[in-house]
Amino acid sequence: MPTYKLVVEYQGTRYSGWQEQRNARTVAGELRAAAGRVAGEAPDVGGAGRTDAGVHAVGQVAHLRFRSPIDPEPFRRALNDELPLDVHVAALAPAADNFHARHDAKLRSYVYQISRRRTPFARRFVWWVKRPLDPAAMAAAAALCQGKRDFAGFCERPADQTSTIVVLDQALVVEEGGLILVRLAASHFLWKMARRMVGALVKVGAGEWRPEAMAALLDGTASPSLAAAVAEGTAPPSGLFLERVLYAGDAPLAPPSAPFPVAAEPFLAAATPVRRPREGAKPAGGAGRVEAKGPAPRHFAGAKRGPDGRPKPRPPRG
């Protein structure tokens, strides 16, 4: 069957995740319906990342399969006309008939945006943490999570997973403007794994936990209270973005950057009143006169002035 590879962007706020569900609005469901209206047939749809409800994407990869071939670029434009405004197909190209967006993916990269200030514009795309955070401590804790590790402590319902072993290629914490960015890149992710890791890193940054707590959660030596706190501290979905999906032969990840930047809050120094010397006043400690600063006062031509210095009203003509 003719198969096509898509790069999809979406704002996940209104959706119950990527994966199609009965009686729920999902991104894949919107994509299938729109593609069916344009092509006149219901396509097979698959995605690389099963993002949760409220999670966004700037680089989701999907595949579409049809019984008949399509012209990619005119189809992409028509498809975007049919999609809601919070879903957009950024690229569409032919792929091998056996291409599968999820099974063929080698690496998935997520970026989480933590805002260090209140922002009315980016509130749907960040987690505003009011407490001061130490990015260096967060980075040290994140580094302890890299490699092939057991992430059962960061997973919802780990018993339902075939395996909780994940190869975490990158766990980075960087600052950008008014944001702290957490990038997590791995072969695959367990349910809620990314958001629970971010929540734990925030506890480290706020000084509640030492960085070594992350290692204890991964090697199974964490106390029951510490393990329970991971679930309670799950970061909200609003700040999470599926950043990129890599396949064989793709260029490596660039340094992390904010999908939705937030500028640092401007610092306004207290205004100091400036006193100007009076005309004719002598400077401290010496002779000489100080010239008046600023433009000379305006006078209306021909106007006579009273004792208070204001122009007298003109007498009526006639």
N, C-alpha and C positions, 0 to 999 in steps of 0.2 A: 504494500500500500504506500502511496506517496506520503512522505513524512517531512515535517518542517520543524525547525528549531526556532524558538521564540525567546526573546528577552523581555520580561514583563516588569513594569513598575506599578506599585499600588500603595495607596494609603489604606491600611488595614482597619481603621477605626470602626467602620460600619459593618465589618464582615466577621463571620464566625470562623475565620481562618482561611487557609488555601483549600484544603481538601473538601470535596463535595459532600454534603450531608443532607439527609432528608429533613425538610421543614426548617432549613436554615440558609441564610444568604452567605455564599462563599465566593471567593475570587475565581476558583476553577469553574464553579457553576455559571458565573457571569460570562466567563470566557467561552465555555462550551455553547451557551445559548446564543451569544453574539456571533460566533463562528458558524453556527448552524444556520442562522438567518442569512448570512452573507453567502455561504457556499450552497445552501439549499439541501444540506445533508448534515446529520449529526456526526461530528468528528470524535475520534478517541483523543482524550486529553490526559496528559501526565505532567507533573511538576517535580523539580529537583528537591525542593524543600517544603515540608508540610508545616508552614508557619501557623502558629496558634492565633486565636481570636485577638484582634487588636494589634497584631504585629505587622510591620510594614516591609516593603521590599523595594530596592532600587536595582536589583540584579537577579531576580528570580528567573530561572530557565525552565521552559516547558516545551513539550512536543505536541503537535497536532498531526493526526493521520486522517486522510480522506480516501475515498474510493477513486476519485479523479484528481488529477493534478490541478494546481492553481497557479496564477501569476503572482509571485510573492509580494511585490511592492504595492500594486493596486489593491491586492487583498488586504494588506496591512492597513492601508489608509481607510478602506471601507470598514474593516473590523474596528478600528478606533472610533469611527463615527457611530458604531452600534454600542460600544462599551460605555459604562458610566464614566463620569469625568474623573473619578478617583482610581481608575484602572487604565493603564496605557501600555500598548505593545510598542516597545522602542525599536525592536529589530525582528525580522522574520526572514529566514533563509532556508533553502532546501537542505535536507540532511539525509544520511543513509537510511534505508528502509528499516533497519533494525536499531536505529538510534533510540535510546530511552533516557529521558532527562534525569531520572533518579538513579537508575542502575549504572549508567556510564559515568556519573560524576565522580571525580577524584577528591575534591575538596570543597567544603562549604564555609563561607566566611560571614560572620555576623558582626555588626557594630552596635554597641549600646551607647546611647547619649544620656549622660547625667548632667543636668543643669545645676550650676552653682548659684543661680539667681532666678528670681521670679521673672517670667516672660509671658506676656499675653499672646504672643504670636506663635510660639513654638510649643505651647503646652501639650498639644497632641502628639508631639514627637520627642519628648524628653521625660525624664523622671527628675523633678526638682527636689533635691535633697537639701533641706534647710541647714543641717548641721555642717560645720567645717569638716572638710575631708583632706586627708594627706595622700596625694597621688603617689608619692614615692613608696609609702607603705603598701598601697594597693598594688603597685607594679611588682614589688617584691613578693607579695602573696600570689599574684597571678603567675609569676615565673615558676613557682613550685608546682603548678598544675600541668605544665607542659610535658609531653611525652605520652607513652602508652600507659594509661592508668584506668583504674576501676572507678567510674563516676556514679556508682549506685547511690552514694550519699547526696547526690545532686539531682536525682531522678524522681519523678512522680511514678508511683507503682513500679518499682524496679523488678518485682517478681513477674510482671507481664512481659518483660523484655527477653528476647532470645539471649542477649549478652549485654552487660553493662560496661564492657571494656571499650574504650574510645581512644584513638590516637589524636591527641590535641597538638596540632602543629604550631599554633601561635596562641599566646595569651598575653596581650599587650595592654598597657594603660598609658595614655598620653593626654596632654592638655591641649585644648584648642579654643581660644577665645574664652567664652563663659562656660565652656563644657569640659567635662572629663569623659574621654572616649575609652571604651573597653572593646577591644577586638578579640574575638574567639574564632579560630579557624581549625576545622577538624574534618576527618573523613566523613563523619555523620554526627548527629546530636540526638541525645535521648530526650524524652518528653520533659519540658521545662528546665532542661539542663542549663542552657545559656542564662536564663533569667535568675535561676537559683545561684549560679556562680556570681553573677553581678551583685545580687543581694548580699552574698557573703563578703564580697570584696568591699562593699560599702560599709559593712560592720568593721572590717579591718581599717578602712580609711577614717572612720569615725572614732577609732580607738577602743571599740568594744572588744575586739578580738586582736590577738597578735597574728602576724602573718603565718606562723607555724600552724595555726588552726586549720588552714586549708590543707596542709599536708596530712594532718590527723584525720580529716574527713575522707581523704583519699586512701589512706592505708588501713582504715578500719579501726583506729585507736581512739576515735573521738568519743566523748562521753554521750550518753543518751540525750542529755539536755542540749548539748551542742548540736547533735544531729537533728533534733526537733526544731531548733532555731533556724536551720537552713530553710525548711519548708515555710515557716512563719515569715521569713524575711524575703520571700520571692519578689524580685523586682517586677513592677507593673509592665504590661506589654507595650505601653506607649513609646518607650525609648528604644525599642529593639528593631533593627533593620537587617533583613537578609541582604548582605552587601554584594556578594559575588559567588558564582558557582564555577569551579574550574574543571576542565576536561583535559584529556591527554593532548599535549602540545600547546596548551594555553600559556600565555605569559604569566609570570609569578605575580603575587599580590604586590601592589604599591603600598607605601606607608599609609596608615589609616588616616582618613579625613572625615569630617562631619557630613552626613547626608543632608542635614538641615542645620546650617551653622547658627550659632547664637553668639553675638558679640559680648565681650566682657562689659560689665556695668561700668559706665564712665564715672571717674572720680572727680568731684567738683571741690576745689579748695575753697575755704571760707574767704569771701571777698573782704579786702582791707580798704577802708575808706581812705581816699587820697585828699590831703589838704593842700590847696593851692595858696601860695603867699599873696597877700593883698598887694595891690598896685602901689609901688613906691616903698614897700617894706624892705628893710636892709637884711641881707643874709646874716646868719649867726656868725659872729666873730669877725666882722669886717665891714669895710666901706663898700660903697657901690649900691646900686639900685637893682631890684629884681623886676624884670619886665613882666608885664601881665601876660598870662597864657590864654590861649583860645581867641576866638574872633571878638572884635570890638562889638559892643551892643549896637543894635540897629536903631536909628532915629529916623522918624518920618520927616521928609523935607518940609520946611515951613511950619512945623508944629511947634507951638509954644508950650513950655513945660512948667508945671506948678512946683510948689515946694517939695512935694513928694517925689518929684522926678518923672511923673507920668505926663503924657501929652494932654494939654487942655483941649476940650472939645471945641471944634470950629463953630463960630456963630452962624446961624442960618442965613442963607443967601436971600436976597430979595428986598 
